[in-house]
Amino acid sequence: MEQEKLVFKIADIVKESYLIVPADRAAWTGLVLGIEHDAWVFNKLYDLQTQDRVVVLWLDTGLIEELPCSVLLLEYREEE
């Protein structure tokens, strides 16, 4: 699945991208609790790029965190 075009859904199982995982631990696995489309705005050199804000419950720790979709990887999605 191409990550840039992926739109997460509530109840997806996700994993942290290697970009945000500290060297002293493994990537956490989490459950998507919510999505706010185009909530993050990143400034590129000549244009603005928006990304979805994804609310994740990390199953490893019980923490809830809001992250841009680009730092998450889809592990599992229940087929409809």
Biopython code that builds the backbone (N, CA, C, O; Angstrom):
import numpy as np
from Bio.PDB.StructureBuilder import StructureBuilder

atoms = [
    (1, "MET", "N", (0.837, -1.180, 0.000)),
    (1, "MET", "CA", (0.000, 0.000, 0.000)),
    (1, "MET", "C", (0.883, 1.244, 0.000)),
    (1, "MET", "O", (1.843, 1.308, 0.768)),
    (2, "GLU", "N", (0.592, 2.206, -0.817)),
    (2, "GLU", "CA", (1.374, 3.417, -0.901)),
    (2, "GLU", "C", (1.012, 4.343, 0.248)),
    (2, "GLU", "O", (-0.136, 4.777, 0.347)),
    (3, "GLN", "N", (1.965, 4.655, 1.120)),
    (3, "GLN", "CA", (1.690, 5.413, 2.334)),
    (3, "GLN", "C", (1.203, 6.840, 2.069)),
    (3, "GLN", "O", (0.347, 7.335, 2.803)),
    (4, "GLU", "N", (1.720, 7.505, 1.051)),
    (4, "GLU", "CA", (1.352, 8.893, 0.823)),
    (4, "GLU", "C", (-0.128, 9.062, 0.503)),
    (4, "GLU", "O", (-0.707, 10.093, 0.846)),
    (5, "LYS", "N", (-0.747, 8.100, -0.133)),
    (5, "LYS", "CA", (-2.141, 8.207, -0.536)),
    (5, "LYS", "C", (-3.077, 7.504, 0.434)),
    (5, "LYS", "O", (-4.293, 7.520, 0.244)),
    (6, "LEU", "N", (-2.526, 6.891, 1.466)),
    (6, "LEU", "CA", (-3.321, 6.131, 2.412)),
    (6, "LEU", "C", (-4.122, 7.049, 3.323)),
    (6, "LEU", "O", (-3.582, 7.999, 3.889)),
    (7, "VAL", "N", (-5.402, 6.766, 3.460)),
    (7, "VAL", "CA", (-6.255, 7.480, 4.402)),
    (7, "VAL", "C", (-6.603, 6.493, 5.501)),
    (7, "VAL", "O", (-7.237, 5.468, 5.252)),
    (8, "PHE", "N", (-6.184, 6.809, 6.717)),
    (8, "PHE", "CA", (-6.460, 5.920, 7.832)),
    (8, "PHE", "C", (-7.935, 5.965, 8.191)),
    (8, "PHE", "O", (-8.631, 6.944, 7.922)),
    (9, "LYS", "N", (-8.396, 4.876, 8.807)),
    (9, "LYS", "CA", (-9.777, 4.774, 9.272)),
    (9, "LYS", "C", (-9.772, 4.427, 10.753)),
    (9, "LYS", "O", (-8.811, 3.851, 11.262)),
    (10, "ILE", "N", (-10.849, 4.781, 11.437)),
    (10, "ILE", "CA", (-10.982, 4.427, 12.845)),
    (10, "ILE", "C", (-10.947, 2.907, 12.959)),
    (10, "ILE", "O", (-11.568, 2.204, 12.161)),
    (11, "ALA", "N", (-10.226, 2.409, 13.944)),
    (11, "ALA", "CA", (-10.030, 0.991, 14.250)),
    (11, "ALA", "C", (-8.908, 0.350, 13.439)),
    (11, "ALA", "O", (-8.668, -0.848, 13.588)),
    (12, "ASP", "N", (-8.210, 1.104, 12.587)),
    (12, "ASP", "CA", (-7.012, 0.564, 11.935)),
    (12, "ASP", "C", (-5.961, 0.265, 12.997)),
    (12, "ASP", "O", (-5.883, 0.948, 14.018)),
    (13, "ILE", "N", (-5.161, -0.753, 12.748)),
    (13, "ILE", "CA", (-4.002, -1.049, 13.588)),
    (13, "ILE", "C", (-2.791, -0.454, 12.878)),
    (13, "ILE", "O", (-2.537, -0.749, 11.710)),
    (14, "VAL", "N", (-2.044, 0.388, 13.595)),
    (14, "VAL", "CA", (-0.911, 1.092, 12.996)),
    (14, "VAL", "C", (0.352, 0.848, 13.814)),
    (14, "VAL", "O", (0.306, 0.388, 14.955)),
    (15, "LYS", "N", (1.468, 1.169, 13.196)),
    (15, "LYS", "CA", (2.770, 1.072, 13.843)),
    (15, "LYS", "C", (3.513, 2.377, 13.593)),
    (15, "LYS", "O", (3.280, 3.042, 12.584)),
    (16, "GLU", "N", (4.399, 2.743, 14.497)),
    (16, "GLU", "CA", (5.217, 3.942, 14.320)),
    (16, "GLU", "C", (6.198, 3.752, 13.165)),
    (16, "GLU", "O", (6.746, 2.666, 12.975)),
    (17, "SER", "N", (6.409, 4.804, 12.411)),
    (17, "SER", "CA", (7.448, 4.802, 11.396)),
    (17, "SER", "C", (8.811, 4.843, 12.088)),
    (17, "SER", "O", (8.936, 5.384, 13.186)),
    (18, "TYR", "N", (9.811, 4.282, 11.455)),
    (18, "TYR", "CA", (11.165, 4.313, 12.012)),
    (18, "TYR", "C", (11.647, 5.746, 12.231)),
    (18, "TYR", "O", (12.580, 5.969, 13.002)),
    (19, "LEU", "N", (11.026, 6.717, 11.566)),
    (19, "LEU", "CA", (11.437, 8.120, 11.697)),
    (19, "LEU", "C", (11.252, 8.670, 13.103)),
    (19, "LEU", "O", (11.954, 9.600, 13.499)),
    (20, "ILE", "N", (10.314, 8.106, 13.865)),
    (20, "ILE", "CA", (10.027, 8.662, 15.192)),
    (20, "ILE", "C", (10.316, 7.695, 16.342)),
    (20, "ILE", "O", (10.052, 8.021, 17.500)),
    (21, "VAL", "N", (10.845, 6.529, 16.044)),
    (21, "VAL", "CA", (11.131, 5.539, 17.097)),
    (21, "VAL", "C", (12.527, 5.783, 17.661)),
    (21, "VAL", "O", (13.508, 5.754, 16.918)),
    (22, "PRO", "N", (12.625, 6.023, 18.967)),
    (22, "PRO", "CA", (13.958, 6.171, 19.566)),
    (22, "PRO", "C", (14.778, 4.895, 19.403)),
    (22, "PRO", "O", (14.225, 3.800, 19.294)),
    (23, "ALA", "N", (16.076, 5.043, 19.389)),
    (23, "ALA", "CA", (16.978, 3.909, 19.145)),
    (23, "ALA", "C", (16.923, 2.856, 20.245)),
    (23, "ALA", "O", (17.291, 1.705, 20.007)),
    (24, "ASP", "N", (16.471, 3.223, 21.444)),
    (24, "ASP", "CA", (16.507, 2.293, 22.568)),
    (24, "ASP", "C", (15.234, 1.458, 22.750)),
    (24, "ASP", "O", (15.088, 0.767, 23.757)),
    (25, "ARG", "N", (14.302, 1.520, 21.769)),
    (25, "ARG", "CA", (13.093, 0.697, 21.879)),
    (25, "ARG", "C", (12.569, 0.321, 20.503)),
    (25, "ARG", "O", (12.983, 0.883, 19.489)),
    (26, "ALA", "N", (11.648, -0.645, 20.483)),
    (26, "ALA", "CA", (11.022, -1.079, 19.235)),
    (26, "ALA", "C", (9.822, -0.189, 18.926)),
    (26, "ALA", "O", (9.340, 0.537, 19.796)),
    (27, "ALA", "N", (9.351, -0.248, 17.708)),
    (27, "ALA", "CA", (8.182, 0.536, 17.287)),
    (27, "ALA", "C", (6.939, 0.066, 18.036)),
    (27, "ALA", "O", (6.730, -1.135, 18.211)),
    (28, "TRP", "N", (6.118, 1.012, 18.476)),
    (28, "TRP", "CA", (4.875, 0.692, 19.167)),
    (28, "TRP", "C", (3.779, 0.372, 18.165)),
    (28, "TRP", "O", (3.811, 0.829, 17.023)),
    (29, "THR", "N", (2.814, -0.416, 18.605)),
    (29, "THR", "CA", (1.627, -0.746, 17.822)),
    (29, "THR", "C", (0.446, -0.056, 18.479)),
    (29, "THR", "O", (0.340, -0.020, 19.705)),
    (30, "GLY", "N", (-0.454, 0.498, 17.650)),
    (30, "GLY", "CA", (-1.574, 1.232, 18.214)),
    (30, "GLY", "C", (-2.861, 1.066, 17.433)),
    (30, "GLY", "O", (-2.892, 0.473, 16.354)),
    (31, "LEU", "N", (-3.916, 1.604, 18.007)),
    (31, "LEU", "CA", (-5.263, 1.555, 17.448)),
    (31, "LEU", "C", (-5.701, 2.982, 17.138)),
    (31, "LEU", "O", (-5.603, 3.861, 17.995)),
    (32, "VAL", "N", (-6.185, 3.219, 15.917)),
    (32, "VAL", "CA", (-6.646, 4.552, 15.525)),
    (32, "VAL", "C", (-7.991, 4.824, 16.186)),
    (32, "VAL", "O", (-8.954, 4.081, 15.994)),
    (33, "LEU", "N", (-8.044, 5.910, 16.975)),
    (33, "LEU", "CA", (-9.269, 6.313, 17.669)),
    (33, "LEU", "C", (-10.004, 7.436, 16.957)),
    (33, "LEU", "O", (-11.218, 7.575, 17.097)),
    (34, "GLY", "N", (-9.269, 8.238, 16.192)),
    (34, "GLY", "CA", (-9.902, 9.366, 15.514)),
    (34, "GLY", "C", (-9.020, 9.920, 14.422)),
    (34, "GLY", "O", (-7.809, 9.697, 14.400)),
    (35, "ILE", "N", (-9.654, 10.657, 13.503)),
    (35, "ILE", "CA", (-8.946, 11.264, 12.378)),
    (35, "ILE", "C", (-9.528, 12.653, 12.143)),
    (35, "ILE", "O", (-10.746, 12.837, 12.134)),
    (36, "GLU", "N", (-8.644, 13.621, 11.954)),
    (36, "GLU", "CA", (-9.063, 14.963, 11.572)),
    (36, "GLU", "C", (-8.356, 15.271, 10.250)),
    (36, "GLU", "O", (-7.143, 15.479, 10.214)),
    (37, "HIS", "N", (-9.127, 15.296, 9.178)),
    (37, "HIS", "CA", (-8.550, 15.449, 7.845)),
    (37, "HIS", "C", (-7.960, 16.842, 7.639)),
    (37, "HIS", "O", (-8.550, 17.852, 8.024)),
    (38, "ASP", "N", (-6.783, 16.866, 7.025)),
    (38, "ASP", "CA", (-6.064, 18.101, 6.668)),
    (38, "ASP", "C", (-5.834, 19.032, 7.859)),
    (38, "ASP", "O", (-5.874, 20.252, 7.697)),
    (39, "ALA", "N", (-5.596, 18.489, 9.036)),
    (39, "ALA", "CA", (-5.408, 19.288, 10.246)),
    (39, "ALA", "C", (-3.974, 19.787, 10.424)),
    (39, "ALA", "O", (-3.763, 20.856, 10.998)),
    (40, "TRP", "N", (-3.000, 19.038, 9.946)),
    (40, "TRP", "CA", (-1.607, 19.460, 10.039)),
    (40, "TRP", "C", (-1.244, 20.199, 8.753)),
    (40, "TRP", "O", (-1.607, 19.767, 7.660)),
    (41, "VAL", "N", (-0.542, 21.292, 8.885)),
    (41, "VAL", "CA", (-0.073, 22.056, 7.722)),
    (41, "VAL", "C", (1.442, 22.157, 7.819)),
    (41, "VAL", "O", (1.986, 22.699, 8.781)),
    (42, "PHE", "N", (2.106, 21.626, 6.807)),
    (42, "PHE", "CA", (3.556, 21.672, 6.742)),
    (42, "PHE", "C", (3.960, 22.632, 5.637)),
    (42, "PHE", "O", (3.408, 22.592, 4.538)),
    (43, "ASN", "N", (4.906, 23.480, 5.925)),
    (43, "ASN", "CA", (5.357, 24.472, 4.960)),
    (43, "ASN", "C", (6.542, 23.918, 4.186)),
    (43, "ASN", "O", (7.611, 23.673, 4.745)),
    (44, "LYS", "N", (6.333, 23.727, 2.896)),
    (44, "LYS", "CA", (7.436, 23.350, 2.023)),
    (44, "LYS", "C", (7.990, 24.646, 1.429)),
    (44, "LYS", "O", (7.492, 25.730, 1.735)),
    (45, "LEU", "N", (8.974, 24.546, 0.619)),
    (45, "LEU", "CA", (9.637, 25.732, 0.102)),
    (45, "LEU", "C", (8.682, 26.679, -0.617)),
    (45, "LEU", "O", (8.720, 27.888, -0.387)),
    (46, "TYR", "N", (7.829, 26.143, -1.481)),
    (46, "TYR", "CA", (6.957, 27.008, -2.264)),
    (46, "TYR", "C", (5.475, 26.748, -2.071)),
    (46, "TYR", "O", (4.652, 27.434, -2.677)),
    (47, "ASP", "N", (5.114, 25.782, -1.251)),
    (47, "ASP", "CA", (3.689, 25.503, -1.070)),
    (47, "ASP", "C", (3.439, 24.897, 0.304)),
    (47, "ASP", "O", (4.368, 24.484, 0.998)),
    (48, "LEU", "N", (2.179, 24.853, 0.675)),
    (48, "LEU", "CA", (1.782, 24.226, 1.930)),
    (48, "LEU", "C", (1.281, 22.815, 1.649)),
    (48, "LEU", "O", (0.591, 22.580, 0.657)),
    (49, "GLN", "N", (1.627, 21.890, 2.516)),
    (49, "GLN", "CA", (1.182, 20.510, 2.386)),
    (49, "GLN", "C", (0.375, 20.175, 3.631)),
    (49, "GLN", "O", (0.832, 20.405, 4.751)),
    (50, "THR", "N", (-0.825, 19.633, 3.437)),
    (50, "THR", "CA", (-1.644, 19.252, 4.584)),
    (50, "THR", "C", (-1.600, 17.739, 4.781)),
    (50, "THR", "O", (-1.413, 16.968, 3.839)),
    (51, "GLN", "N", (-1.776, 17.351, 6.026)),
    (51, "GLN", "CA", (-1.844, 15.931, 6.365)),
    (51, "GLN", "C", (-2.929, 15.739, 7.406)),
    (51, "GLN", "O", (-3.293, 16.664, 8.132)),
    (52, "ASP", "N", (-3.432, 14.529, 7.462)),
    (52, "ASP", "CA", (-4.441, 14.199, 8.469)),
    (52, "ASP", "C", (-3.794, 14.071, 9.844)),
    (52, "ASP", "O", (-2.667, 13.593, 9.976)),
    (53, "ARG", "N", (-4.530, 14.507, 10.864)),
    (53, "ARG", "CA", (-4.133, 14.285, 12.253)),
    (53, "ARG", "C", (-4.793, 12.981, 12.694)),
    (53, "ARG", "O", (-6.008, 12.823, 12.578)),
    (54, "VAL", "N", (-3.993, 12.058, 13.198)),
    (54, "VAL", "CA", (-4.495, 10.746, 13.601)),
    (54, "VAL", "C", (-4.308, 10.602, 15.109)),
    (54, "VAL", "O", (-3.210, 10.803, 15.628)),
    (55, "VAL", "N", (-5.383, 10.255, 15.803)),
    (55, "VAL", "CA", (-5.326, 10.008, 17.238)),
    (55, "VAL", "C", (-5.135, 8.510, 17.435)),
    (55, "VAL", "O", (-5.938, 7.701, 16.970)),
    (56, "VAL", "N", (-4.049, 8.149, 18.140)),
    (56, "VAL", "CA", (-3.668, 6.745, 18.292)),
    (56, "VAL", "C", (-3.603, 6.377, 19.771)),
    (56, "VAL", "O", (-3.032, 7.110, 20.578)),
    (57, "LEU", "N", (-4.189, 5.244, 20.114)),
    (57, "LEU", "CA", (-4.013, 4.631, 21.431)),
    (57, "LEU", "C", (-2.897, 3.609, 21.290)),
    (57, "LEU", "O", (-3.058, 2.600, 20.603)),
    (58, "TRP", "N", (-1.763, 3.868, 21.942)),
    (58, "TRP", "CA", (-0.634, 2.933, 21.855)),
    (58, "TRP", "C", (-0.895, 1.760, 22.787)),
    (58, "TRP", "O", (-0.994, 1.932, 24.002)),
    (59, "LEU", "N", (-1.006, 0.572, 22.213)),
    (59, "LEU", "CA", (-1.337, -0.624, 22.971)),
    (59, "LEU", "C", (-0.205, -1.054, 23.900)),
    (59, "LEU", "O", (-0.445, -1.708, 24.915)),
    (60, "ASP", "N", (1.014, -0.689, 23.557)),
    (60, "ASP", "CA", (2.179, -1.055, 24.365)),
    (60, "ASP", "C", (2.224, -0.307, 25.695)),
    (60, "ASP", "O", (2.749, -0.821, 26.683)),
    (61, "THR", "N", (1.667, 0.919, 25.717)),
    (61, "THR", "CA", (1.818, 1.777, 26.902)),
    (61, "THR", "C", (0.502, 2.320, 27.444)),
    (61, "THR", "O", (0.436, 2.737, 28.600)),
    (62, "GLY", "N", (-0.546, 2.320, 26.624)),
    (62, "GLY", "CA", (-1.813, 2.919, 27.036)),
    (62, "GLY", "C", (-1.880, 4.423, 26.797)),
    (62, "GLY", "O", (-2.885, 5.054, 27.128)),
    (63, "LEU", "N", (-0.836, 5.001, 26.234)),
    (63, "LEU", "CA", (-0.813, 6.436, 25.940)),
    (63, "LEU", "C", (-1.673, 6.746, 24.718)),
    (63, "LEU", "O", (-1.792, 5.928, 23.807)),
    (64, "ILE", "N", (-2.270, 7.937, 24.710)),
    (64, "ILE", "CA", (-3.005, 8.427, 23.538)),
    (64, "ILE", "C", (-2.216, 9.598, 22.982)),
    (64, "ILE", "O", (-1.818, 10.499, 23.720)),
    (65, "GLU", "N", (-1.990, 9.580, 21.665)),
    (65, "GLU", "CA", (-1.144, 10.589, 21.031)),
    (65, "GLU", "C", (-1.756, 11.022, 19.706)),
    (65, "GLU", "O", (-2.377, 10.219, 19.010)),
    (66, "GLU", "N", (-1.578, 12.297, 19.359)),
    (66, "GLU", "CA", (-1.999, 12.830, 18.058)),
    (66, "GLU", "C", (-0.754, 12.987, 17.194)),
    (66, "GLU", "O", (0.231, 13.602, 17.601)),
    (67, "LEU", "N", (-0.819, 12.418, 15.995)),
    (67, "LEU", "CA", (0.339, 12.428, 15.101)),
    (67, "LEU", "C", (-0.093, 12.712, 13.675)),
    (67, "LEU", "O", (-1.230, 12.418, 13.306)),
    (68, "PRO", "N", (0.810, 13.291, 12.851)),
    (68, "PRO", "CA", (0.517, 13.401, 11.424)),
    (68, "PRO", "C", (0.565, 12.015, 10.785)),
    (68, "PRO", "O", (1.337, 11.156, 11.211)),
    (69, "CYS", "N", (-0.249, 11.805, 9.779)),
    (69, "CYS", "CA", (-0.365, 10.476, 9.172)),
    (69, "CYS", "C", (0.937, 9.986, 8.549)),
    (69, "CYS", "O", (1.118, 8.779, 8.388)),
    (70, "SER", "N", (1.838, 10.879, 8.199)),
    (70, "SER", "CA", (3.072, 10.472, 7.521)),
    (70, "SER", "C", (4.037, 9.708, 8.419)),
    (70, "SER", "O", (4.987, 9.112, 7.912)),
    (71, "VAL", "N", (3.829, 9.702, 9.732)),
    (71, "VAL", "CA", (4.737, 8.986, 10.626)),
    (71, "VAL", "C", (4.126, 7.677, 11.135)),
    (71, "VAL", "O", (4.624, 7.082, 12.090)),
    (72, "LEU", "N", (3.039, 7.236, 10.485)),
    (72, "LEU", "CA", (2.381, 5.992, 10.860)),
    (72, "LEU", "C", (2.348, 5.026, 9.680)),
    (72, "LEU", "O", (2.260, 5.440, 8.524)),
    (73, "LEU", "N", (2.421, 3.745, 9.986)),
    (73, "LEU", "CA", (2.359, 2.698, 8.978)),
    (73, "LEU", "C", (1.158, 1.808, 9.273)),
    (73, "LEU", "O", (0.930, 1.428, 10.421)),
    (74, "LEU", "N", (0.402, 1.483, 8.254)),
    (74, "LEU", "CA", (-0.758, 0.610, 8.420)),
    (74, "LEU", "C", (-0.291, -0.830, 8.608)),
    (74, "LEU", "O", (0.442, -1.365, 7.776)),
    (75, "GLU", "N", (-0.716, -1.453, 9.702)),
    (75, "GLU", "CA", (-0.405, -2.857, 9.973)),
    (75, "GLU", "C", (-1.570, -3.755, 9.607)),
    (75, "GLU", "O", (-1.373, -4.832, 9.044)),
    (76, "TYR", "N", (-2.796, -3.318, 9.925)),
    (76, "TYR", "CA", (-3.970, -4.156, 9.684)),
    (76, "TYR", "C", (-5.222, -3.290, 9.554)),
    (76, "TYR", "O", (-5.388, -2.301, 10.267)),
    (77, "ARG", "N", (-6.084, -3.676, 8.642)),
    (77, "ARG", "CA", (-7.383, -3.025, 8.478)),
    (77, "ARG", "C", (-8.422, -4.104, 8.260)),
    (77, "ARG", "O", (-8.259, -4.963, 7.394)),
    (78, "GLU", "N", (-9.491, -4.066, 9.042)),
    (78, "GLU", "CA", (-10.586, -4.997, 8.886)),
    (78, "GLU", "C", (-11.295, -4.698, 7.564)),
    (78, "GLU", "O", (-11.705, -3.564, 7.318)),
    (79, "GLU", "N", (-11.432, -5.688, 6.740)),
    (79, "GLU", "CA", (-12.101, -5.501, 5.458)),
    (79, "GLU", "C", (-13.608, -5.365, 5.670)),
    (79, "GLU", "O", (-14.191, -6.047, 6.514)),
    (80, "GLU", "N", (-14.213, -4.496, 4.911)),
    (80, "GLU", "CA", (-15.655, -4.244, 5.068)),
    (80, "GLU", "C", (-16.491, -5.242, 4.294)),
    (80, "GLU", "O", (-17.719, -5.169, 4.320)),
]
sb = StructureBuilder()
sb.init_structure("model")
sb.init_model(0)
sb.init_chain("A")
sb.init_seg("    ")
for serial, (resi, resn, name, xyz) in enumerate(atoms, 1):
    if name == "N":
        sb.init_residue(resn, " ", resi, " ")
    sb.init_atom(name, np.array(xyz, "f"), 0.0, 1.0, " ", f" {name:<3s}", serial, name[0])
structure = sb.get_structure()
